[in-house]
Amino acid sequence: MKTITAYFVRHGQTMLNRYNKVQGWIDSPLTDKGIKDAIGAGQRLANVKFAAGFSSDSGRAVETLRLILKQNPENIHLISYEFPELREQCHGYFEGNDLSQMWQFVGEQVQTTTETGIMQKFGLERARDLIHKADLYGDAENNDMFWKRLNHGFDKLLQNSADQDNIVVVSHGNTIRSIISRYAPELDTGYPTQNGSITKVILSDEQTPKVIYYDHLN
């Protein structure tokens, strides 16, 4: 059995985060705060001996990983990988829209038109299905599509690591929170994953992921 320890980091704040816009597969650059988020995560992880760094192929995640690895004393020896399987969920038609407007549109299906109301009533995975159903073009990922992709991403992390490796993985808010929702729901605070926060997960090729902690900024 191969087991690795993955330190999942949410990318630093972006322009679209700052403006409360839907940001899944579309991208925007890190803000000044986002750069500080990334450097801070790197400093908190500087004493961890990583075998490699991984990120989604979104620019905001790639840049965050670069800044994290720059803080590590072993950075010159570390290889980095970009996997599209580690992306944020795709919101299809709603990409780039105002976040509250998306939830208002999506929530018309269930007479609950706020993100908080939908999450409390249906949970993260069912909410993903509601977004898919509301998408006029049918491009938003439903829950099954999302998890098929992410599980393939887990497989690629394991395939490109050795047993007992420590790795850093820069991914996205809902992607990381989805891991919590499925495998450690008791740790879900009900709030979005914070930019630059660290979530520690044990991945195995024979067992389900085990979450050690979630959304830490210390």
MARMIFI-687875 format. One line per 2 residues: number of its first residue (from 1); for each residue y, x, z of N, C-alpha, C, O. Coordinates in steps of 0.1 Angstrom, whole numbers. Layout:
residues N
NUM = Y,X,Z,Y,X,Z,Y,X,Z,Y,X,Z; ...
This chain:
residues 218
1 = -12,8,0,0,0,0,12,9,0,14,18,8; 22,6,-9,35,13,-9,45,5,-2,46,-7,-4
3 = 53,12,7,63,5,14,76,13,13,76,26,15; 87,7,10,100,14,9,111,7,18,109,-5,20
5 = 121,14,22,132,8,29,144,7,20,149,18,16; 149,-5,17,160,-7,8,172,-11,16,172,-21,24
7 = 183,-4,15,196,-8,21,204,-15,10,210,-8,2; 204,-28,10,211,-36,1,226,-36,5,229,-40,16
9 = 235,-33,-4,249,-34,-2,256,-43,-12,253,-43,-24; 264,-52,-7,272,-60,-16,283,-52,-21,290,-45,-14
11 = 286,-53,-34,297,-45,-41,310,-48,-34,312,-57,-26; 319,-39,-36,333,-40,-30,340,-52,-36,336,-57,-47
13 = 350,-56,-30,358,-68,-35,364,-65,-49,368,-54,-52; 363,-75,-57,368,-74,-71,381,-83,-72,384,-91,-63
15 = 387,-82,-84,398,-91,-87,394,-106,-86,402,-114,-81; 383,-109,-92,379,-123,-92,375,-128,-78,377,-139,-75
17 = 369,-119,-70,367,-123,-56,380,-126,-49,382,-136,-42; 390,-118,-51,403,-119,-45,410,-133,-49,416,-139,-41
19 = 408,-137,-62,414,-149,-67,405,-161,-65,408,-172,-71; 394,-160,-58,385,-171,-55,379,-177,-68,379,-189,-70
21 = 375,-168,-78,369,-173,-90,354,-171,-90,349,-162,-83; 347,-179,-98,333,-177,-99,329,-165,-107,335,-162,-118
23 = 321,-156,-101,318,-143,-107,303,-141,-105,298,-137,-95; 296,-143,-116,281,-140,-116,278,-129,-126,278,-117,-122
25 = 276,-133,-138,273,-123,-149,285,-117,-155,285,-106,-161; 297,-124,-154,309,-118,-159,314,-108,-148,309,-108,-137
27 = 323,-99,-152,327,-88,-143,342,-87,-142,349,-92,-150; 346,-80,-131,360,-76,-130,360,-63,-121,351,-61,-114
29 = 371,-56,-122,372,-43,-115,373,-45,-100,378,-55,-95; 370,-34,-93,372,-34,-78,387,-33,-75,395,-27,-83
31 = 391,-40,-65,405,-39,-60,406,-27,-51,396,-20,-49; 418,-24,-47,420,-13,-37,411,-15,-25,405,-6,-20
33 = 411,-28,-20,402,-31,-9,388,-29,-12,380,-24,-4; 384,-32,-25,370,-31,-29,366,-16,-29,355,-13,-26
35 = 375,-7,-33,372,7,-33,370,11,-18,361,19,-16; 378,6,-9,376,10,5,363,4,10,357,10,18
37 = 360,-8,6,347,-14,10,335,-5,6,326,-3,14; 336,0,-6,325,9,-11,324,22,-3,314,26,1
39 = 336,28,-2,336,41,6,332,39,20,325,47,25; 336,28,26,332,25,40,317,24,41,311,29,50
41 = 311,16,31,296,15,32,289,29,30,280,32,37; 295,37,21,289,50,19,290,59,32,281,66,35
43 = 301,58,39,303,65,51,293,61,62,288,69,69; 291,48,62,281,43,72,267,46,69,258,47,78
45 = 264,49,56,251,53,52,249,68,50,239,72,45; 259,76,53,259,90,49,248,98,56,244,108,51
47 = 243,93,67,233,100,74,219,96,70,209,101,75; 218,87,61,204,82,56,201,91,44,208,93,35
49 = 189,97,45,184,105,34,178,96,23,166,92,25; 185,94,13,180,85,2,173,93,-9,175,105,-11
51 = 163,86,-14,155,92,-26,162,89,-39,161,97,-48; 169,78,-39,176,74,-52,186,62,-49,185,56,-38
53 = 195,60,-58,203,48,-57,201,39,-69,198,43,-80; 202,26,-66,200,15,-76,212,5,-75,218,3,-65
55 = 214,-1,-87,224,-11,-87,221,-21,-99,212,-18,-107; 227,-32,-99,227,-41,-111,235,-33,-122,241,-23,-119
57 = 234,-39,-134,242,-32,-144,256,-38,-146,263,-34,-155; 260,-46,-136,274,-51,-136,284,-39,-132,280,-32,-122
59 = 295,-38,-138,304,-27,-136,308,-25,-121,309,-14,-116; 310,-37,-114,315,-36,-100,304,-31,-91,307,-24,-82
61 = 291,-33,-95,280,-27,-87,278,-13,-90,276,-5,-81; 279,-9,-103,278,5,-107,288,14,-100,285,24,-95
63 = 301,9,-100,312,16,-94,310,17,-79,313,28,-73; 306,7,-73,303,7,-58,293,17,-55,294,25,-45
65 = 282,17,-63,271,27,-60,277,41,-62,273,50,-54; 284,44,-72,290,57,-74,298,62,-62,297,73,-58
67 = 306,53,-57,314,56,-45,306,58,-32,309,67,-24; 295,50,-31,286,52,-20,279,65,-20,279,73,-10
69 = 274,69,-31,266,81,-33,275,93,-31,271,104,-26; 288,92,-34,297,103,-33,299,107,-18,303,118,-16
71 = 297,97,-9,298,100,5,286,107,11,286,111,23; 275,107,3,262,113,9,261,128,7,264,132,-5
73 = 258,135,17,256,150,15,246,154,5,248,165,-1; 237,145,2,227,149,-8,230,143,-22,221,143,-31
75 = 243,139,-24,246,131,-36,243,139,-49,240,133,-59; 244,152,-49,242,160,-61,227,159,-66,225,161,-78
77 = 218,155,-57,204,155,-60,199,141,-63,188,139,-67; 208,131,-61,203,117,-62,204,111,-76,215,112,-83
79 = 194,105,-81,194,98,-94,198,84,-91,194,78,-81; 205,78,-101,209,64,-99,204,56,-111,203,61,-122
81 = 200,44,-109,194,35,-119,202,22,-119,208,18,-109; 203,16,-131,210,3,-133,200,-7,-138,194,-5,-149
83 = 197,-17,-131,187,-28,-135,194,-41,-136,200,-46,-126; 193,-48,-147,199,-61,-149,193,-71,-140,198,-82,-137
85 = 180,-69,-136,173,-78,-127,180,-80,-113,177,-89,-106; 189,-70,-110,195,-71,-97,209,-78,-97,217,-77,-88
87 = 212,-84,-109,225,-90,-110,227,-102,-101,217,-107,-95; 239,-107,-100,242,-119,-93,236,-131,-102,233,-129,-113
89 = 235,-143,-96,230,-154,-103,240,-157,-114,252,-156,-113; 235,-162,-126,243,-166,-137,248,-181,-135,240,-190,-132
91 = 261,-183,-135,267,-196,-134,270,-203,-147,276,-214,-147; 266,-197,-158,268,-203,-171,282,-207,-174,292,-199,-173
93 = 284,-220,-177,297,-226,-181,308,-223,-170,319,-223,-174; 304,-222,-158,313,-221,-147,319,-207,-144,327,-205,-136
95 = 313,-197,-152,318,-183,-149,333,-182,-152,338,-186,-162; 340,-176,-142,354,-174,-143,363,-185,-138,375,-184,-137
97 = 356,-197,-136,364,-209,-131,368,-207,-117,362,-199,-109; 377,-215,-112,381,-216,-98,368,-220,-90,361,-230,-94
99 = 365,-213,-79,353,-216,-72,352,-230,-66,342,-237,-67; 363,-235,-60,363,-248,-54,362,-259,-65,356,-269,-63
101 = 368,-256,-77,366,-266,-88,352,-267,-93,347,-278,-96; 345,-255,-93,331,-256,-97,323,-265,-87,315,-273,-92
103 = 325,-263,-74,317,-271,-65,321,-285,-65,312,-294,-63; 333,-288,-68,337,-302,-70,330,-309,-82,325,-320,-81
105 = 329,-301,-93,322,-306,-105,307,-308,-102,301,-318,-105; 301,-297,-96,287,-297,-94,283,-308,-84,273,-315,-85
107 = 292,-310,-73,289,-319,-63,290,-334,-66,285,-342,-59; 296,-336,-78,297,-350,-82,283,-357,-83,281,-369,-82
109 = 273,-348,-86,259,-353,-87,254,-359,-75,246,-368,-75; 259,-354,-63,253,-357,-50,263,-362,-40,261,-363,-28
111 = 275,-366,-46,286,-371,-37,290,-362,-26,293,-366,-15; 289,-349,-28,293,-339,-18,300,-328,-26,294,-320,-33
113 = 313,-328,-25,321,-319,-35,327,-307,-29,337,-302,-34; 321,-302,-18,326,-289,-13,314,-279,-12,302,-284,-10
115 = 316,-266,-12,306,-257,-11,299,-258,3,286,-258,3; 307,-259,13,301,-260,26,292,-273,27,281,-272,33
117 = 297,-284,22,289,-296,23,276,-295,15,265,-300,20; 276,-289,3,264,-288,-5,254,-278,2,242,-281,2
119 = 259,-267,7,250,-257,13,244,-263,26,232,-261,28; 251,-270,33,246,-276,46,235,-287,43,225,-288,50
121 = 238,-294,32,229,-306,29,217,-301,21,206,-307,22; 218,-292,12,208,-288,2,203,-274,3,191,-271,-1
123 = 210,-265,9,206,-251,9,209,-244,-3,212,-249,-14; 208,-230,-3,212,-222,-14,203,-224,-26,208,-224,-37
125 = 190,-225,-24,181,-226,-36,183,-239,-43,183,-239,-56; 184,-250,-36,186,-263,-43,200,-264,-49,202,-270,-59
127 = 210,-257,-43,223,-257,-48,223,-250,-62,231,-254,-71; 215,-240,-63,214,-233,-76,209,-242,-87,213,-242,-98
129 = 199,-250,-83,194,-260,-93,205,-270,-97,206,-275,-108; 214,-274,-87,225,-283,-90,235,-277,-100,240,-284,-109
131 = 238,-264,-98,247,-258,-107,241,-258,-121,248,-260,-131; 228,-255,-122,221,-254,-135,222,-268,-142,225,-269,-154
133 = 219,-279,-134,219,-292,-140,233,-296,-144,234,-304,-154; 244,-292,-137,257,-295,-141,263,-287,-152,273,-291,-158
135 = 257,-276,-156,262,-267,-166,261,-274,-180,250,-278,-184; 272,-276,-186,273,-283,-199,265,-276,-210,261,-282,-220
137 = 263,-263,-209,256,-255,-219,242,-252,-215,235,-246,-223; 238,-254,-203,225,-251,-199,222,-237,-197,210,-232,-196
139 = 232,-228,-195,230,-214,-194,229,-209,-179,224,-198,-177; 234,-217,-170,233,-213,-156,218,-212,-152,210,-220,-156
141 = 215,-202,-144,201,-200,-139,197,-211,-129,205,-214,-120; 185,-217,-130,180,-225,-120,173,-216,-110,172,-204,-112
143 = 168,-222,-99,162,-213,-89,150,-206,-93,148,-194,-90; 141,-212,-101,129,-205,-106,133,-194,-115,127,-183,-114
145 = 142,-196,-124,147,-185,-133,152,-173,-125,149,-162,-128; 161,-176,-115,167,-166,-107,156,-158,-100,157,-145,-100
147 = 146,-164,-93,137,-157,-86,127,-149,-94,122,-139,-90; 124,-154,-106,115,-147,-115,122,-134,-119,115,-123,-119
149 = 135,-134,-121,142,-122,-124,143,-113,-112,140,-101,-114; 147,-118,-101,148,-109,-89,135,-103,-85,135,-92,-81
151 = 124,-111,-85,111,-105,-81,107,-94,-91,101,-84,-87; 111,-95,-103,108,-84,-113,117,-72,-109,112,-61,-110
153 = 129,-75,-104,137,-64,-99,131,-57,-87,131,-44,-86; 125,-64,-77,118,-58,-66,107,-49,-71,105,-38,-66
155 = 99,-54,-81,88,-46,-87,93,-33,-93,87,-23,-91; 105,-34,-99,110,-21,-105,115,-12,-95,114,0,-96
157 = 121,-17,-84,125,-8,-73,112,-1,-67,113,11,-65; 101,-8,-66,89,-2,-60,83,8,-71,78,19,-67
159 = 83,4,-83,77,13,-94,85,26,-95,79,36,-99; 98,26,-92,106,38,-93,108,45,-80,118,53,-79
161 = 100,42,-70,101,48,-57,88,53,-52,77,48,-57; 87,62,-43,75,67,-37,73,60,-23,83,55,-17
163 = 61,60,-18,59,54,-5,67,60,5,69,73,6; 73,52,14,82,56,25,96,61,21,103,66,29
165 = 99,59,8,113,63,4,123,54,10,121,42,13; 135,59,13,147,52,16,156,51,3,158,61,-3
167 = 160,39,-1,168,37,-12,180,29,-9,180,21,0; 191,31,-17,203,22,-15,204,13,-28,202,19,-39
169 = 206,1,-26,206,-9,-37,219,-17,-37,222,-24,-27; 228,-15,-47,241,-23,-47,238,-35,-56,235,-34,-68
171 = 240,-47,-49,238,-59,-56,249,-69,-53,261,-64,-52; 247,-81,-51,257,-92,-51,255,-102,-40,245,-103,-34
173 = 266,-109,-37,267,-117,-25,256,-128,-24,248,-128,-15; 255,-136,-35,244,-146,-35,230,-141,-36,221,-146,-31
175 = 229,-130,-44,216,-124,-45,211,-119,-32,199,-121,-29; 219,-112,-24,215,-107,-11,212,-119,-2,203,-119,6
177 = 222,-128,-2,220,-140,7,207,-148,3,201,-154,12; 203,-148,-9,191,-155,-13,179,-148,-7,169,-155,-3
179 = 179,-135,-6,168,-128,1,167,-133,16,156,-135,21; 179,-134,22,179,-139,36,174,-154,37,166,-157,45
181 = 179,-162,28,176,-176,28,161,-178,27,155,-187,33; 154,-170,19,140,-172,16,132,-165,27,121,-170,31
183 = 135,-153,31,126,-145,40,131,-143,54,123,-139,63; 143,-147,57,148,-146,71,159,-156,73,170,-152,77
185 = 156,-169,71,167,-179,72,173,-180,86,185,-184,87; 167,-175,96,173,-175,110,185,-165,110,193,-167,120
187 = 186,-156,101,197,-147,101,209,-151,93,220,-145,93; 207,-162,85,218,-167,77,229,-174,86,227,-183,93
189 = 241,-168,85,252,-173,93,259,-185,87,267,-192,94; 255,-189,75,262,-200,68,275,-195,61,281,-204,54
191 = 278,-182,62,290,-177,55,286,-168,44,275,-162,44; 294,-166,34,291,-156,23,289,-142,28,295,-138,38
193 = 280,-135,21,278,-121,24,291,-113,22,298,-115,12; 294,-104,31,307,-97,30,307,-86,21,297,-79,19
195 = 318,-83,14,319,-72,5,317,-59,13,323,-57,23; 308,-50,8,306,-37,14,297,-38,26,294,-28,32
197 = 291,-50,29,282,-51,40,268,-46,36,265,-45,25; 260,-42,47,247,-36,45,236,-45,50,237,-51,61
199 = 226,-47,42,214,-55,46,202,-47,44,199,-42,34; 194,-45,55,182,-36,55,170,-44,53,167,-53,60
201 = 162,-41,42,150,-48,39,138,-39,36,140,-28,30; 127,-42,42,114,-35,39,107,-41,27,104,-53,28
203 = 105,-34,16,98,-39,5,84,-33,4,83,-21,6; 75,-41,0,61,-36,-1,54,-42,-14,58,-53,-18
205 = 45,-35,-19,38,-41,-31,26,-50,-27,20,-55,-36; 24,-52,-14,13,-61,-10,18,-72,0,11,-81,3
207 = 30,-70,5,35,-80,15,49,-85,11,56,-79,3; 53,-97,17,66,-102,14,77,-94,20,74,-87,30
209 = 89,-94,14,100,-86,20,102,-89,35,101,-101,39; 105,-79,43,109,-81,57,123,-77,59,126,-65,57
211 = 131,-86,64,145,-83,66,147,-77,80,143,-84,90; 153,-66,82,156,-59,95,169,-64,100,170,-68,112
213 = 180,-64,92,192,-69,95,200,-73,83,197,-69,72; 210,-81,85,218,-88,74,233,-87,76,238,-89,87
215 = 240,-83,65,255,-84,65,262,-76,75,272,-80,81; 257,-64,78,264,-55,88,275,-47,82,274,-42,71
217 = 286,-47,90,297,-39,86,300,-27,96,310,-22,97; 289,-24,103,290,-13,113,278,-4,112,278,6,120
